[in-house]
Amino acid sequence: MDYNEFLSYIKDSITTIIGEERQVNIHKIIKNNDIELDGLSITSSSHNISPTIYLNDYYNDYLNGANIGDIVYDIYGIYEQQNKNIDFDLSFFTDFNQIKSRIMAKLINYNSNQKLLLDVPHVRFLDLAIVFYCFIENDTFGNATVLIHTSHMQMWNVTENELYKYSMINTPLIFPPIITNMNEVIRELLISKMQNQYITSDNQEDIFSFEEITDNILNIISEETSSSMYILTNSHKMNGSICMLYQDVLKDFSNKINSDIIILPSSIHEIILIPYADDLSPEQLNKMVKDVNTNEVDSIDVLSDHIYKYDMANDKIIVL
């Protein structure tokens, strides 16, 4: 069956399982970079929240041979699991005085989000856009984020500038920045991979041996690499690219390394910082970023296809 037939089959099958007292809907949802996904939601008068289950990947599973009956019951199982803890008092969401401390900011690409930005308040930054979301913490169902749309802004009777002001206060407090040397990240990944593949016990000598091997590998890499690389993200490693707009983060780091900074937009979740050097080619770095975005980064997580530079003398980020 084609995709539309698949969606109809899923909707009809879920409706048959849960009964007529609950409403099954499938609707288009625009995600980052204007990627459209089909989300299934099940609503009832007894619950005030309706989680969305995305169906696009399930169709790929079907095309790859998955049994459609198994897919239906997997979707139903997800709904039942979420349905156990679904009740939550959302009355606070209508009161901006209660919600303003939860307003957060994240960075997305401006040109790649023309559909999304039609209905989402935003502030331009170079070729990017700062958008806002509400971060909700709950002991029952965990953390959740709600992208702020124009309707929310109108309900609260606030402006984009007010959203920006609160978000740039809240985001650094709740999601503080973390700058890590790339070698440390690689070291952790290598040690973890070696332990998973080769260690069958808690032999401490084996662990020390793998750490020594990893350090030797990184020493060789460092000798072959002229520039150090650092990863900037936040404590949750979610939407961490906004950290480059936190007050004084790049300024302090630039002063620490006594250099301007080349910024590689790794994804919406993190960026890579490289001390500026005359022998670094913007053209080659831009090509590398574009190739990585095309081949390695999930399209929904892409931030930009080119690099930026932090100018420490002027405390300013520019496009290269």
HELIX and SHEET records of a PDB file:
HELIX    1   1 TYR A    3  ILE A   18  1                                  16    
HELIX    2   2 ASN A   32  ASP A   34  5                                   3    
HELIX    3   3 ASN A   56  LEU A   63  1                                   8    
HELIX    4   4 ILE A   68  LYS A   84  1                                  17    
HELIX    5   5 SER A   91  THR A   94  5                                   4    
HELIX    6   6 PHE A   96  ILE A   99  1                                   4    
HELIX    7   7 LYS A  100  ARG A  102  5                                   3    
HELIX    8   8 ASN A  111  ASN A  113  5                                   3    
HELIX    9   9 GLN A  114  LEU A  117  1                                   4    
HELIX   10  10 THR A  150  TRP A  156  1                                   7    
HELIX   11  11 GLU A  160  ILE A  174  1                                  15    
HELIX   12  12 MET A  182  TYR A  198  1                                  17    
HELIX   13  13 GLN A  204  GLU A  224  1                                  21    
HELIX   14  14 GLY A  240  LEU A  245  5                                   6    
HELIX   15  15 VAL A  249  ILE A  257  1                                   9    
HELIX   16  16 PRO A  282  ASN A  295  1                                  14    
HELIX   17  17 SER A  299  ASP A  301  5                                   3    
SHEET    1   A 3 GLN A  23  ILE A  30  0                                        
SHEET    2   A 3 GLU A  36  THR A  43 -1                                        
SHEET    3   A 3 THR A  52  TYR A  54 -1                                        
SHEET    1   B 3 ILE A 103  ASN A 109  0                                        
SHEET    2   B 3 LEU A 128  ILE A 136 -1                                        
SHEET    3   B 3 HIS A 122  PHE A 125 -1                                        
SHEET    1   C 3 ILE A 103  ASN A 109  0                                        
SHEET    2   C 3 LEU A 128  ILE A 136 -1                                        
SHEET    3   C 3 ALA A 144  LEU A 147 -1                                        
SHEET    1   D 6 PRO A 177  ASN A 181  0                                        
SHEET    2   D 6 TYR A 230  ASN A 234 -1                                        
SHEET    3   D 6 GLU A 270  PRO A 275 -1                                        
SHEET    4   D 6 ILE A 261  SER A 267 -1                                        
SHEET    5   D 6 TYR A 308  ASP A 311 -1                                        
SHEET    6   D 6 LYS A 316  VAL A 319 -1                                        
END                                                                             
